[in-house]
Amino acid sequence: MCYDVEAGTRIALKYAKHRGDGPEVIGKLEEEIKRLQTFKPLYAQSGFAHPKLLVFTDDQPFTPQTFQWGLIPHWVRDQKTAATIMNQTLNARAETIFDKPSFRESARNRRCLIYLDAFYEHHHAGSKTYPFHISLKDGSPLAVAGLWDEWTDKETGEVLQTVSLITTEANELMAKIHNNPKLAGPRMPAILPRNTQDAWLVPCHSEDDQKKLLQLLKPLPADVLTCHTVQRLKGKQAPGNVPEAEEEFIYEELKGF
């Protein structure tokens, strides 16, 4: 789940206000975000295209950076393996981040906040799927718990900073939307309310620290989210990565959803 997102520099000030307090901090963050020229607006972008996402890391918690979506562990040896694993690490299940080889070192030492405007999820009805746009009712950015790592391509010397979004169990709204019968159960991004975001970035030294971190990865209450259906995100009818992709589109067969 959660392989399509919406994010963009067009809401730089909103991001800055959400991450910092005080006019000086907010002003500095706004300017730094605007200077991230590699951070292109995303209106409906698939994770399998590995776009760059806006992040705040545990080692630089108030410095906006852009990391590529799809975590490559630093121990990966070659380009072929890196390309394969990127498609397998777009998301990380909260329940296993301290156990899975691809994630456990990052879970202990390299955590981050990933800022999104919204995300997309598909609802299954009969033989068809319908994309939903999900965001916060108050218009705030979604601060999703994430993991990051830094990988050096030994063939070219290029250094890639990459990231995974953490998912958790779905709340009531997301359980209704994310009903893929092929999956073990509905999921949603581990969205952190503002009062727990800094706690996600604190150092982790013990099993007790790990337990405290896992307790933060709970489903956000359904009543703070809003959703609407949008045009197809894939196929010939999909509008592509343009503003129109996030606009509401009514499917008659889903009325009363």
Residue, then its C-alpha position, 0 to 999 in steps of 0.5 A: m500500500c501507499y505507493d502513490v503520494e502528493a507533495g510539493t514545494r508550493i506549500a513550503l510555508k505550511y511545511a515550515k510552520h508545521r516543523g518549527d516554532g517562532p518566526e525566525v525558525i519558520g522563516k529559515l525553514e521556508e527559505e531552505i525548503k525553497r532552495l531545494q531545487t531538486f524537490k519537484p512538485l508531486y501531484a500523483q507520483s508512484g513510488f516505483a518511479h523513486p521520486k525525491l521526498l522532503v525529509f527531516t532526519d534524526d541527525q539534522p531534525f530541523t534541516p529540510q532535505t530530499f531523499q529518494w523513495g526506496l531505501i537502499p541499505h548501505w551494505v548493498r554491494d552493486q547497482k543491480t541489487a540496489a535497483t531490485i531492493m529499492n522496489q521492495t523497500l518503499n514501505a516498511r511494516a512497523e511491526t518488523i522494522f527492528d527485525k528485517p535486515s533491510f530496515r533494522e539498522s536504520a530503525r535503530n540509528r537513522r529515522c526521519l519524518i517524511y512530509l507529504d500533502a496527501f497519499y493515495e490508496h486504492h479501494h477494491a469493488g468487484s473486479k475494479t479498483y478506485p483511487f482515493h486521495i487522503s489528507l488531513k482535514d485541517g490542511s496540515p502536511l502529513a508527517v510520516a515516520g520513516l527510515w533512511d540510509e546512505w548508499t555509495d555506488k562503488e562503480t561510480g562513486e555516487v552517494l544516494q540518500t534513500v528512504s522508506l515510509i513506515t506503515t501501520e494497521a489501518n484505522e476505520l476509514m483506511a480499513k474501508i478504503h484499503n480492502n485489497p483481498k490479496l493482502a493480509g490486512p489493511r494498512m496506512p502510513a504511520i502518520l505522527p501527530r505533532n506532539t510525537q514527531d520529535a520523539w520519533l527522532v530521539p536516539c535509540h540505545s536499548e530495547d526499552d527505547q525500541k518499545k517506546l518508538l514502536q508505541l508511536l507507530k499507531p494508526l491516526p484517528a480516522d476523524v482527523l482525515t478526509c478523503h475523496t475519489v480521483q481519476r485513475l492514477k494508472g493507464k491511458q486515462a490517468p492525467g499524470n503528475v499534474p494538479e488535476a490528478e488530485e481533484e475529486f472525481i465521482y464514480e457513480e457506482l461508489k456513491g454512498f461509499 
